[in-house]
Amino acid sequence: MSKKVLVLPGDGIGPEIVAQAVRVLDLVNTQFNLGITHESALVGGSAYDETGSPLPEATLTKAKAADAILLGAVGGPKWDGLDMAVRPEKGLLGLRSNLELFSNLRPAILYPQLADASSLKPEIVAGLDILIVRELTGGIYFGQPRGIRTLENGERQGFNTYVYSESEIRRIGRSAFEAARQRGKRVCSIDKSNVLEVTVLWKEVMEEVAKEYPDVELTHMLVDNAAMQLVRAPKQFDVMVTGNMFGDILSDAAAMLTGSIGMLPSASLNAEGRGMYEPCHGSAPDIAGQGIANPLATILSVAMMLRYSLDAKEAANAIEAAVSRVLDQGLRTADIASQDSQTVTTQAMGDAVLAALEAVLKA
């Protein structure tokens, strides 16, 4: 039975990095006889330019029919002047909400070959392996009411609503605990329960969920302290679980501990395991079209897609091994380059991963 993948290149460097990831997907599809078919569609700014919507109905229909989605990136200064309702990011949020992709898995893994690329001392980050589980379809990004209003005195006021229901907290909690069972069996729940009632409930529900997982240790930490601890002693964490906004911020901070956000993939899953896979970085419009973007996070997102949604763990392992081989060879794109490395283009990095993958498969 064939498996359908929807490819959404998006904006900025998205088409460049996705092109290399699709080459890798095609190779493992052939070598492992996975029966994967894929097609492309528009999303984000490019979709708005073409159709007037950041998430055209045709794209959403294809997304609902797909077993998995591979996304590049959306947005850029070109569309900053648009009304909020049609900004490129609304396409991304629309996919998350319509497909109920509530569980965002963002690993922060430091490849030993890149220890010197981190802004922190090697002894602080060597061996780093954190998984941030971020709730993705609730919280302040989706809460109502929201908007900008004019008060009686004529002053404008912006407002957003930070809201979580018990069921939303419970399901993301279970995602985190299930993930922890496959790792170090430790979950740290991040909240701001000293000032926000919504996170008082978050903390209470996490305690209830923890009773279902007696083999997993649960701790709690306030988000401001968590940000500090990520910089001070990041290896204390195994799985971190938190809400939409806190997870957005903390996962980017954790990403930089690894030397470059260009190395980190992510998965956004629904209750059935269908998901959207994308690099953690943005569209980087300042380097778009220059052929210097790092495709490794997108290639590693393909590995996550194979593991979590397409039941092809052996192929996922092969891709990850190939990436490690390429780093062993000293090949780097500009964002992770060092004095002793060889700087290569986006295309050349893709070529190198394909060559390494073929070697892994023959070994």
Sequence and secondary structure as in RCSB ss.txt:
>XXXX:A:sequence
MSKKVLVLPGDGIGPEIVAQAVRVLDLVNTQFNLGITHESALVGGSAYDETGSPLPEATLTKAKAADAILLGAVG
GPKWDGLDMAVRPEKGLLGLRSNLELFSNLRPAILYPQLADASSLKPEIVAGLDILIVRELTGGIYFGQPRGIRT
LENGERQGFNTYVYSESEIRRIGRSAFEAARQRGKRVCSIDKSNVLEVTVLWKEVMEEVAKEYPDVELTHMLVDN
AAMQLVRAPKQFDVMVTGNMFGDILSDAAAMLTGSIGMLPSASLNAEGRGMYEPCHGSAPDIAGQGIANPLATIL
SVAMMLRYSLDAKEAANAIEAAVSRVLDQGLRTADIASQDSQTVTTQAMGDAVLAALEAVLKA
>XXXX:A:secstr
  EEEEEEEESTTHHHHHHHHHHHHHHHHHHTT  EEEEE   THHHHHHHS SS HHHHHHHHH SEEEEEE  
 GGGTTS GGGSHHHHHHHHHHHTT  EEEEEEE  GGGGGGSSS HHHHTT EEEEEEE SSGGGT SS EEEE
 TTS EEEE      HHHHHHHHHHHHHHHHTTTSEEEEEE TTT HHHHHHHHHHHHHHTT TTSEEEEEEHHH
HHHHHHH GGG SEEEE HHHHHHHHHHHHHHTT GGG EEEEE TTS EEEEESS   TTTTTSS    HHHHH
HHHHHHHHTS  HHHHHHHHHHHHHHHHTTEE GGG  TTSEE  HHHHHHHHHHHHHHHHH 
